[in-house]
Structure formats: structure tokens, C-alpha cells
Amino acid sequence: MAKTRDTELSDRMSEHEALMWSVEKDPWLNPSGGSLILLDRPMDIDHFRRQLRHAVSKTPRLYQRVVPGFGRLSTPAWAPDPEFDIDAHIREIVLPKPGSDRQLFDLAAQLYAEPLDRTRPLWRFVAISGLKGGRGAIWAIIHHAVSDGIGQMRMAEMYQQLSRDEAPPEEVDLEGIIAAAAARSDAKESGGNMATSAADTLRQSAEHVLRRQIGIGRRVAGEVAMWPADPARVRDTVNTALETVQSTTKMLRPRGEGSSGSPLWANRSRHRRLEYVTVPLDHLKTIGKAAGGSVNDVFMAALAEAASRYHIRHDAPVEWLNSSFVLSTRSDNKAGGNAFTPVPVQLPGAPMPILDRVGATIKAVAVAKEEAQTTGGMTGLSGIINLLPTSVITQTAKSTARRIDFATSNLRGAPFELYTSGAKVLSTIAMGPVAGTGANITALSYNGSFDIGIFADPAAITDTEGFRDDVEQSFADLLAAATT
């Protein structure tokens, strides 16, 4: 797809990206999302490799690895990987017979459980063949520190095509491009800069903090220089940091009745189960028009309706459900990078007329969105949180995440057919980061369809197939109510 995107990103992680990089040290909090792209036939792997080499050559972040910062005083840097090997990022798998969708979904969950190599560029593709009906698939993962969902979709434009027979791009000297970039890079193995001594590294890191932090983060960075002369300042700074963590925790937790989450969905594990629902996009637009809400309002209302039905079927009715949605703060044309904040929201879980649930969801989401826009959400506080010990960060993140019954995200894809190396894209099933919640449910619209990936923790939602059926039926009932 010939679309010009800005691929130049900062040579350091933002504070928010550094936070996602840090919490991943606890595998329960893996912040990265994957995707499973269904194809009408297996793609041409040689064509895809050439297409991907071209995409990597145009997108520095895809050939960069992470270089640690200096302790907690600077965020990690990005540097070209002089040992980059594209074959380390592309695999091929043939599904055993019969090649069912269930086998494919289970394989996708298994692939997701394999951690990315933190010493290499943070992405991987797996070409899958052997599916029933002669179909193919691509499983992909890109670390969230590299890009959010919107940025990843923009990256995908560089290896997708508008026709089945589109020729691959000209071969590029990828190794030469990376070698030249590595020669220009300032990042060293430790500290992410060209400091000539530990003192210089500390000074540059402190300068980085002063430049990058806002509000309380800036004040704490200034305090660092005074610690040797006044040890009491260390205690005061730590107390301030802990107060910030408490504030952030409150901000990210749903408030009100039942804010601890669903008792039925309280268990957590590292296991994952993938389910899939697809709904015509026009159906959501029809429902939204009838209820006076957006496609995302309808999406979240249908999920709340499905969750309510699930709880009733399991003799565990619930008054409130804790959810969250992603608020994009993008105003750029960049492929890659991150510009978002997660927003908690509490939705009614008790039985009610289905269109009333849409109305209640519209109000709840609007209030939560306004509050996040006013406070800046957690993004503005990431800098001070990054100064804390990893154990404190991960414990706080786990405590907050386990209160979320299901997290959501909604991405807008191409409204027309796409192809990948000779194969037509049928749908893309998102596998959003569960990261300690009960499930991540991410929707992606594409070519008139609204494709929903339900990536659940089976310790929380033990009957994932039943919940999938509840979601499917909730959309059908919403449409019926909106058109009668």
C-alpha cells in the first residue's frame, strides 16, 4: 500500500513506553498485543520476506533493539541491532490435520505465551498453512513499547497490498542500511548515550529526567542532585513517589459500588484462550444511530450485556462490571510509537432492557472519558512511577489490573479488501494484552466487518465458548431491538 507515513521516532522510550517495558519483567503483566490474520490461502513466503525487508528498511524501530538506561534516571534507548537477521523474526508452521479454527486459535495462544527476545528487535511473524479449506494465516506480535494498535496498523500498510498480483518491491540492501545506522548511533551497551565516564552518564541521565518529566516528576528529578547533601530529601522524595503511585492506582481503578470486580471472574493465571466473533459493521452503526451513541458505545454495551447473561447463567448475577477502554491521544501521521491512555469505567451488570444498557453505557463512557481528558490519565504520571523499584511497580499494576473484569479496545481498519503476498485478507483477530485482567476484548473493523477477538484468561472466564455465544447473541438482540 503506497501511503507515506512518518517513521522517525525518538531514540529513547517515552516514560509510558518505559513503564510497559519495565512491568513485563513480571510475565503476568505482558503488555504486548498480537494478531491473527486469516487469509484465503497461504501467502507466498518469499514475497512476504522481501516485502518485510523493504518495510524494515523504511522503519528504523523494526531494526532497533533496546539499550538499558542508567538505572532509574533515564529511560531505555533504541539502537540499531548490528546483528539483525530477518529470519530470526519470521517462522513457518504447518497445522496438523484437520487444520481447524480451534487448532489455529490454540496455536495463536501458545505462540503468544512465548516471550520476545529482549536482546533483539521486538517483533515476530509466523506464517501458518495447513488450515481446513486451503486457507492460510499470519500470526504477528509487536511489543507495545514499539507501538500501540493504531501505530501497528499503520506499519502494516508497508507489507500489505491492494491486489493479489502486486509485485514485490525492489530488493534493498537492508544489512547496509542497518550498518550505516549503527555507525551513526549514539547509544552504547549501557546507559544509552556516549558518556565517557560514570559521572557523565549520571549527569546526562539527570538532564534527561529534567527535560522529560512534568509536574511532580520534574520536582523529583531536581531533588536528586541534592540527595548527597541532605539525606532526608531521599525519604521525602520516596514518600512523594509512593503518594503518586497511590493516586495512579485510584485513577486506574473503577470507582463506585462493586469496584473490586466480579467475584465470578476473580481468578487469574498466565493461561490464555482465544475466541472470535464477527458482526457486520453496518449493524453496529444502525444500533448506534437508534440509541444515539457511537460504534464503540454499542460495542461496550454488547459486551456488558453478554457478561451480565454469562453471570446469570452461572448463578452469579452481578450489579456492576469493571471494564476499561483505550483513549487515543494521537494527532500525528506516524507509523509506530504510542499515544494513548487506558480509561477505567464501571458498567451496569444487572438485567435491564437492552437498549437501556446502551444508554447507560453511553453515559458511563462519556463521564470516564471526560475525567481522563481532564487529568491526563496515567500517561502524565509514568515518569515518577518509573523511579520506583520494579517490585513496587509490578505489585501495584497487578493489584489494579485484577479488578478489571474485561479490558476493551476498538481499532478502525481499512474499509476495502487487502492482500498480503498473494493471499486475500479475510479478517484480522486482535489478541490484546490481558495483562492481569479477566480478558482483553479488542475489535477491528475491516471491509464492512467488525471482527472481535476475545482473548481471555480461562481461570477467570472458565466457559470461554459460552461467553463467545453470549457476545454473539447480544449483538443480534441489540440489532433486533434497534430495528423494531
N, C-alpha and C positions, 0 to 999 in steps of 0.2 A: 504494500500500500504506500503510494508515494505521498506521504504527508510530512511536512517539515516540522520537527519538534526540537526544542532546546534540550540538549542532553548534557550541558555543562552544569555540574553540581558542585557544592562546596567540597573542599579537600578534607574537611572534618565533619564528623557526625554532628547533627544538631543535638541539643540536650535531650529532646524527646527520643531521637533515634538511639542515643547512647543509653537511655533508660531501657529501651526494648532490648538492646544488646546485653545489658547487664542482667536483667531479670531472667534471661534464657539460661543462665547458669543453673537455675532450677528447672529441670525438664518439664515439670508440671505447668510452667508458665511460658512455654514455647509461643512466641508472639507472631510467628510467620503463618501465612496462609498459602494453601496450594490450590491447584485447579485441575480438573479432569475434562479434557476437551474430547468430545465424541465426534468421530469422523465417519464418513460414509464408506471409506476404505482405508487401508493402511497408507500412510504417506510415503513418499519417496525419500528415504533417509539420507541419500547423498545430496539431493536437492536441499533438504532441510539443513544439513550440516553447512552447506555453502551459504545458504540464506542466513543462518545464525552467525557464521563467521563475519559476514558483512554487517549484521546488526551489532555485534560486539565491537567491531572496529569503529562504529559511529557512536557507541555508548560507553564512555570510559568506565562508568560504575560497574559494568559487566566484566571488565578485566581487572578490576581493583580488588585487593584484599584489605583486611582491617589491620592497622598498626596500632597497638595499645597506646593510650595517652599516658601522661605521667601521673600515676596514682589516680586520685580523685580530682586533681586540679585542672585537668583538661580532658576533653572528650577524645575518643579514638580518632585517628586519621585514616584516610583512604590512600592507598598507594598501588601503583601498577604491580601486578604479580609477574616477575620476570620468568617464572616457571609455568606460566599459563599454558594449559593444554585443554583444548576444547573437548577432547574425547573423555576427559575426566568429568565433564558436565553433561554428557549425552550417553544414555544407555538404551538398550533394546531388550524387550521382554516379549515372549510369546505365551499367551494364556493357554493352559492345558484345556482339552475338550471338557465340556461342551462350549466353553467360552461365554458363559452367561454374564448378564449385567451384575448379578450378585458377586460373581468371582471378580469382576473388574472393580467393583466398589470396595471389596475387601482388600484387593491388591493396592488400591489407592490409599486406603487407611494404613496398610502395612508400610508403604513407601513413605508416607508422612511421618511415621514413627522413627525413621532413620535420620539421625541428625546430620545437618550440613557440616562439612569440614570447615571449621572456623579459621584455618590457615590458608584457605583458597577463596576465590570469589564466591559469593554466597547465593548460588542458584544451581538448579539441576533440571534437566528434561529427561523423560523416559518415553520412548516410542513403544507403543503396545500394539501387537497384532494377535490374531487367533480368536477374535470375537465372533460370536454367532452372527450369521448373515453376511460375513465377509467384511465387517466393519473394522475400523481401527480406532486408536485413541492416543492422546498425548497426556501424560501426567507431568505437571510442572510445579516447581516451588521456587520462590524468590524470597529471601529473608526480608522481614518487614523493615529492617534498618536500611535496606536498599530502596524500598519503595512501598507506598501504600497501594490500595487497589486501583485507584484512578491512574497513578503513575505506571503501574504494571500493564494496564490495558493500553496505555499509550506506547509502552515498549513493544507490546505485541504487534503493533502496526508494522514494525520493521521486519517481521518474519511471516506475516500473513499476506495473502494476495486477493485480488478481486476476481480472478478467473482460475479455472483448473489448470490451464495450459501455460500460465505465465512463466517465462524463462527465469532461471535464477540470475542473480546479479553477477557482475564481473568478479572474478576471483580477486581477493585482496591480500596484501602482504601483512596479515594480522600480526605475525611474530615481529616484523619490523616496526609496525606501529606501536606495539607494546614496549619493545626495547627502547624506542625513542622516548616514549612517555616515561619509562622508568629512569632514564638518564636525566630527565628534567625534574623528576620528583624530589621534593624536599624531605619527604618522610624517611625516617630511619627505623630500625628494628624496634626501638623503644622510645616512647615519648612523642613520636610523630612529628619531629622537627629536626632542624640542622644544628641543634645546640652543640657547643664544643665542650661543655662541662656540665656536671650535675647542677651547679649554681645557675648556669644559663638556662638549663632546662626548667628549673623551678621558676625562674623569673619569667620565662616565656609562657609557661603554663599559667602563672598567676595573671599575667597580662591578658591571656585568653579568657580567663574567668571574668576579669573586669570588663572586657569587651562584650562578652556574650550574655552574662546574667542580667536579669531585670529585677527590679523591686528588691525583695529580701535577698535574692541571690547575689546582687551586686554588693549589698552591705556586708554579707558574709565574706565575700572574696576580699574586700578591703580589710576585714578583720584578720585575715590570715597573716598579713605582714606584721601584725602587732603581737602575735602569739608568743614569740620568744621573750619579749619584754614584759608581758603581762599574762601569765598562765591562766588567770581567772577568765580571760576572754575565751579560752578554749571551751570552758564549761558553759559560758553564756551562749556561744555560737552553737554548740551541740543542742542546748535546750531550745534555741530558736528553730533549729532544723527539725527537732522532734515535734515541735508545735506545728511546723509546716506539714509534716507527714500526717499528723492527726487531722489537720484541715483538709488535706488532699483526700484522705480516706473518707471523711464525711462527704466531700464533694462528689466522690465517685460511687457512694452507696445510695441506693434508693432510700427515700425517707417516707415516713408515714406508717400506717398500720401494716403489720406483716412484713416489715422491712428486712427481716432476717432471711426471707426467701421461702420457697416451697419446701415443707417437710418431706414430701414425697420425692423430690428431686435433690435432696441434700447431700447424697454420697458423691464422692469424687474419685477419679482414678486417672491413669495415663492412657487407658484404652480409648479407642475411637471407633465409631460406626458411621458409615455414610449412607444416607438415603437421598432420594431425588424426587422432586415434584415439578411438573411444568404446567403452566397456565397461560392461555392466550393473553397477551398484554392488553388487548382491547377490552377484555373482561374487567381488568383492574381499573382501567380508565372509565368504563361505564359505571362501576360501583363508586369510584371516587366522585364522579360528577353528580350522582344521585345523593351522595352523603355530604357533599361539599368539602371533600378532602383530596389529598394527593395520592398518587400511586403508593408512596411509602406509608402513608396513613392506613391505606387498605391492607397493605402487606402486613403491617404490625398488628392490625386488628384481627386479621385472619389467624395469625399465629397465636394471639391471646385467646381467641375462640377455640382453636384446636387444643391449646394447653388446658383450658377450662374443661373441655369434653374429656380429655385424657384423664384428668384428676377425678372427674365424676365416675368414669368407667372403672377406675381403680379404687372406688370408695374412699377417696381422699379429697373431697371438694376444698377449694382454696378461695379465699376472698380477694387476695392480691397476688400479682405476679411481678417479679422483678426482672426487668429487661434493660437493654441499652441499645442505642443506635449510634452511628458514626456521623459526626458533623464535619463535612469537608470545609476547609478554610482556604482552598486553592483559589488563586487568582492569576495563575501562570499557564504557560504552554509546555511545561517541562515533561519529559518522559523520565520517570523515576522521581525519587525524593518523597518526602512525607509532608502533608499539610492537612491534619485532621485532629479532632479531639473526640474521645468517647464520651457519650452523654447517658447517664443512668435515667431510667424512667420507670415509674410504677404504674402498672396497668390493672384494671379490674379483672378478677378471675372468676367472680361469681356468675351464675347463669343470668342472662339478660337477652332481650330481643337483639338479634344480630346486628341490625343497623344502629341500634343504640350503642353497641360496643364500638362501632366505627366512630360515632360522635364522641364517646368518652376517650377514645384513643387520640383523636384529633386534638382535643383539649389538653390531654396529658403531655403529648409530644410538643405542642406549642409552648407550654409553660417550661418544660425542661430545656428546650432549645433556647428560649429567651434567657434563661438563667445562665446557660453555658456561654452564650454570646456576651453576656454582661460581665461574667467573672473571668472569661478566657479559658475555662476548663482546666484540665491538668497540665496542658502543654506549657503554660507560663510558669509552672512550679517545678518542671522537670529538672532544672539546673540545680536547685538547692537539694532536691531529693538525691541527685547523683553524688552528692558529697557524703552521703551516709554509707555505712557498711552494707555490703551486698546482702548479708543475712537479714538486716532490718528491712531493706527494700523488698526482698522476696517474701518475707513473712507478712508484710503489710499488703503486698499485691495479692497473695493467696487468700488472706482474710477478706479482702474486698471482693475478689472475683467469685469466691464460693457463694456469695449472697446473690449473684446474678443467676436467675433460672435459665435465661437464654439471651445471648447477645445477637444483634442483627446488623446487617449492612445491606445496602442496595446500590448496585452499580449499573450504569447505563452503557450498554454495548452498542454495536453497530446495528442500524435498522435494515441492513441488507445482507445478502449472503457473503460469506468469506470462505477462503480456501487456504489450506496450508500444505504446500509442496505436493500438489496434485490431488489432494483429498478435500472434500467439502466439509466444512464445519457444521455439524448438526446441532450441537448445543455445547455450552460450557457450564460445568457444575463446579461452583466455588466450594472450597474447603477452608472456610475462615478459621482463624485461630480460636480454639476453645479456651485455652489459657486459664484453666481453673474454674470456668463457668460450667453450667449444665450442658450447654450446646451453643454452637455458633450457627446461625441460620442466615446465609447470605444469598441474595437474589441477584441475577444478572439478566438484563433484558437483551435479546438478540433476535433480529429478523422477525419481529412480531411475537416472540415468545418471552415469557417471564420464567426463567429457569431458576429453581430454588434448590440449593444444596443444604441439606440438614446434616451437619457434622456434629454428632452427639457423643457425650460421654455415657456409655451404656451402664455405668454404675449409677448414674443419675436417672436417665430415661431408659429404663430396662426393656421396655417394649417399643423399640425404635420404629418397627414396621407399623405398629398400631398408631403411633404418633404421626407417621407419614400419612396414613389413611385419614387421620383426623384433619390434618392440614389440607389435604386434597378435598375432602368433603366440606370443610369450612369455606373454601373459595367458591365451591359450587353453590352452597346455600346463600352466600353473600350475593352472588350474581342473581339467583332466583328472587331474593328479597328486593334487590335494587331494580328489577325489571318487571315487577308485578304491582 
